[in-house]
Amino acid sequence: MIELLEGRFFKTFIAVVEERSFSRAADKLGYVQSTVTSHIKLLEQACGQKLFHRLSRGVNQLRLA
């Protein structure tokens, strides 16, 4: 599945890490928040694990083993 992912999904991941927020990442990239959520969900499916802790005021990146 990872070979089916597009570079924009990884750009979205980087924006979320930098902004620590799905909504701020969406603003930065010119997307709506649901697009950011979809990109991250696809990356999580490809990895087989969650990438972020979703918090009420942003996200924390999980440490991957």
PEHU-V352187 format. One record per run of one state. SS is the DSSP state (a for helix, b for strand, c for the rest). FROM is the first residue (numbers start at 1). TO is the last residue. Records with the same first field share a line. If there is no record, write none. Layout:
SS = FROM-TO, FROM-TO
This chain:
c = 1-1, 5-6, 20-21, 30-32, 48-51, 56-57, 62-65
a = 2-4, 7-19, 22-29, 33-47
b = 52-55, 58-61
